[in-house]
Amino acid sequence: DADVTQTPRNRITKTGKRIMLECSQTKGHDRMYWYRQDPGLGLRLIYYSFDVKDINKGEISDGYSVSRQAQAKFSLSLESAIPNQTALYFCATSDHRTGGNIQYFGAGTRLSVL
Amino acid sequence: GQNIDQPTEMTATEGAIVQINCTYQTSGFNGLFWYQQHAGEAPTFLSYNVLDGLEEKGRFSSFLSRSKGYSYLLLKELQMKDSASYLCAVRGSNTGKLIFGQGTTLQVKP
């Protein structure tokens, strides 16, 4: 079983629709992150959370919202999807108590907004 | 500002050695990370440097010079499965946030 699980793996939606991407982890990590990846732009941080109900904006938070109601779950919402939100989305987790605070990534969600 | 530079693409031959460079300018420094990412898959952790010097892990080694804002990832005895993108990332503070470079796509040829 994957330690960091993202659902769905693929999603096609229409402009203006609200969608939610889910991330759950069994690693017992306290910190969770959402990134998007676009060709030629690398990984960019959308939001991150250090603990339950702790929410912090990343570089590109406009148009997105997140929820962290439990330590193991971190969900990303697009309130009104637009085509330039078409991208590959990754969730990551880390444990600040361990050396390096290394981030571990889920398998990704490929989102297409038509 | 914060900037991380690495070459966009590299090509190398199976069995050879390749060095992927990364230079960075960030506000604060608390560690440099290398990740490997195969096309369409999750980035996977390769190495972490926080002090100057070389860290060796099997066929992969990573070097850091904080005074020069420079790191490299060295891959020895290249295999076809090493064809992937290699992402350099810097943690600018102890918040855990990483800033990623655009990644270097490495193609290993027979």
Contacts between the chains, C-beta under 8 A, distances in Angstrom:
chain1	res1	chain2	res2	distance
A	31	B	96	5.4
A	33	B	97	7.9
A	40	B	102	6.4
A	41	B	102	6.7
A	42	B	87	7.0
A	42	B	100	4.6
A	42	B	101	6.0
A	42	B	102	4.3
A	42	B	103	5.7
A	43	B	43	7.3
A	43	B	87	7.0
A	43	B	89	7.8
A	43	B	98	8.0
A	43	B	100	4.2
A	44	B	100	7.5
A	45	B	97	6.4
A	45	B	98	7.4
A	48	B	96	7.5
A	48	B	97	6.5
A	50	B	96	7.6
A	58	B	97	7.4
A	88	B	40	7.7
A	90	B	42	6.5
A	90	B	43	7.3
A	94	B	96	5.6
A	96	B	96	6.1
A	100	B	31	6.5
A	100	B	33	7.9
A	100	B	48	4.5
A	100	B	50	7.4
A	101	B	31	7.8
A	101	B	91	7.4
A	101	B	94	7.9
A	101	B	96	4.9
A	102	B	33	7.2
A	102	B	45	5.3
A	102	B	48	6.3
A	103	B	33	7.8
A	103	B	45	7.5
A	103	B	96	7.5
A	103	B	98	6.3
A	104	B	45	6.8
A	105	B	42	4.1
A	105	B	43	5.0
A	105	B	44	7.4
A	106	B	42	6.1
A	107	B	41	6.9
A	107	B	42	5.1
A	108	B	40	7.5
A	108	B	41	7.3
A	108	B	42	5.8
A	110	B	40	7.9
